[in-house]
């Protein structure tokens, strides 16, 4: 069985690029390409796949409604996927964290997903303006081939 460390390595080799899928209210799947990284969940401490999502992204509404998420990453013909419940921590979601802690959490997830920025004060301002949030996918199931 594939493990979270393999997923971490796959993401590093693919510059964090992955496909994230959620389920719409209609039952249809919505997939999009995002940058992800493996981090420890801020409340459980367990490793999970995380990404930063724009506040207007449909995936956030799906997750708030209870949709699980699947993150898939490939390296050549080999792939790994992580499926499980997703949680959101951001400016529009209740969290037992200060606004400053949320700001630093979003920044940390962005960096874990391979992101770099020359001016983190500007980065923080834009993230808040766009209502961006950190999304954490808990690995209930990790699959892959090869």
N, C-alpha and C positions, 0 to 999 in steps of 0.2 A: 504494500500500500504506500502511495506517495505521502510525504510528510510536508509540514509547513516549511521546513528548511529547504526542501527542493523547490517549493513555490518561491521562496525568497531568492534563491539562485536563478530561477527562470526569470523572475522580474528584473533582477539586476542585469542579466544578459540581454534583455529586451528593452532596456532603458525605462523600465516601469510600465511599458505599454501592455494593456490587457483589455479584454472585453468584459463589461459588467452587464448583467441581465437582471431585470426585475419583472414582476408580473403586474400588468395593468388591471384596473377594476373589471375590464371586459374579459379578463382571462388570457389575453394576448401577452406575449413576451416582448419587452422593449430591451434592446441591446444597444450599447454604444461603446466606443473606444475611449479609455481613460488612462491616466497614469496612477499606478498603485505601488504600495510598498508593504512590507510586513513590519508591524509594530506591536507592542504590547497594548492590549486594550486598557484604556485609562481607568476603568472601574474594576475589571476582573484581574488584570495583570497577565492574562493569557495572550499568546501571540495570535494575531489575526491579520487579515488583509485590510488595508485602509486606503482611502482616497479622499481628495477634496472635491466637493461638488458645488457647482453654482447654485445659488438659492432658488433660482427659477427652474432648475432641472426637474423634469417629470419624475425621475427616479426617487427624488426625495419624498414626493407625495405618495408614491407606491410604498416606500419603506414606512412612512408614517402610518399608512393604512394597514401595515403588517406584512407586506410582501417580503419573502426571503430574497436573498441575492446570490448570484453565482458570478464568480470572477474566473475567467479563463485566460490563460497565457500560453503561448506556443514558442517553441524554439525549433526551427526547422519543422520536421514532421512529428516532433514529440511535443506533448502538451500536458498541462496540469490544470485542474479546476478546483476551486474552493466554493462550497455551497453551505449556506446556513443563514441564521437570522442576522439581520443588519440593524445597527443602531446609529443614530445621528447625534452628534454634539456640535451645536452651532448657535448663532445668535438668535435663531427662531425656535429653538428647542430647549425644553427644560433640562437643566443639568445642574448637578450639585457642584458647580464650578463658578469661579468669578469670571467676569468678562475678559480680564487679562489672562487667566488660565486658558480660556477658550481660544483667545488670540494666539497664544503660544502653542496650543495643541494643533490648531489648523496649520500653523507654520511648520511644526515638526512633522506632520503627516505629509505636507507638500515636499519637504526635504527628503523624507523616507521614500517618496515616490520618484525621486530623482530630480526634483525641482531645485533650481538655483535662482537667486535674485540678487541684483547689485544694491538695491535699496530696500531693506526690510521694513522701514517706516512706511514707505510708499506701498509696499506689498500688503502690509497690515491694513492700511486705509482702504485699498481696493477690495480686499477680501471682505471687510465689514460692509462696504458700500454695496457689493454684489450679494451680500447675505450668504456667503460661502460657508459650508459646513464640512466637518470631518465625518466620514462614513466608515463604520467598522463592520466587517463581515466576519462573524465567528465561524471557524471551520468545523462544522458538524460532519462534513464529508469532503474528503480530498481524493480526487481521482486523477488518473493520467495513464499514459501509455509509455512504453519504452524505458 
